[in-house]
Amino acid sequence: MIENQKIRPAKVIGPLGEALTVDTLPPPDTTRWVVRRKAEVVAAVNGGLLTVDEVCDRYSLTVEEFASWQRAIDRSGMPGLRVTRIQHYRSLYERQQKY
């Protein structure tokens, strides 16, 4: 993460290969978080476009909620962000950790 860097990129590559800028990110009043929107926000932070604090303020998220999105992407990719599959991916990850 480039969180402490003063110079930020104008755009980063999004989860689907498209260019993301601050203007193309989901609007601050977003309440319906689909997988693509969550992945875009995580990509923006990972690419240094925004900091975690800025994302949490902009979207009224907790740090824990955003961290869970990052963890889900790291573990299972974009499908891990699906709300209906959280338990499936969590148990799959825990089983993998045992071996």
N, C-alpha and C positions, 0 to 999 in steps of 0.2 A: 504494500500500500504506500502511496506517496502522500500521506496525510500531513507531514510537516514541511513539505516542499512549498515554497512561495509561488513558484510559477506553475500554473496548471495548464493541462492541455485544453485546447478549444473543443476537441471531440475525442471520443473513445469508441472502440468497437463494441457493439452491443451483443447480446446473446445469440442473435440470429444473423450476425455478420454485418449489420447495418451500422452506420455512423450515428452516434448519440451525442447530442449537445444538451446543455442545460434547458434549452427551449424545447427540445423534442422529448424530454423526460415526461413521465406522467404528471398531470397538473397537481398542484399542492392540495387541492380539495378532493383528491381521489379517495373514495371509500370502498370501492370494489376492487380488491387486489387479485387479479388473475395472474397466472404463472408468468406470462410475458412481462408484465409490469414489474413484478417483484424482481425478476432476473435483470431487467434494465437498470433498476435502482442499484442492485448489487454490483453490476458491471460498472456503473458510474463511480461507485466508491472504490472498487478495485483498480480502476483506471486512473483515479486521482481527480476526476471531474468535480466531485463533491466529497466532503468529509463525512464521517459517520454522524457527527453532531449536526451538521447542516441537513443531512437527510432526515434525522429524527425530528428536528425542528420543522422542516418543510412539510413533512408528511404526518406529523403528530404520532410518531412511532416511539416505542421504548427501545433502548439499546439492546435489550434482551430479544425483542421481537426481530429487530434487524439482524442480530447475530444468529438467530435461528434460521433466517433465510440464507445467510452465508453458509452456515453449516450444512443445510439441506442441499445446496448447490455443490458444495465440496464433496459430499458423500454420494449423492445420487444424481447430480445434474439437474436440469430443469424439471424432470418429472418428480423429483423429491419435493418440489414446492407445492404440489397439488395437495390441497387440504384434505381431500377424501382419501389420500394414500399415505398420510403421515405415519400412521401406526404400522402400515406394511413396511415402509422403508426403514423406520426406526427399528423394528424387530429384525429385519434383514441385516442392518448394520451391526446390531448387537450380537447376532449370531456369528457374523464374520469376525468380530473382535475376539471371540472365544477361541478361535483356532489359529 
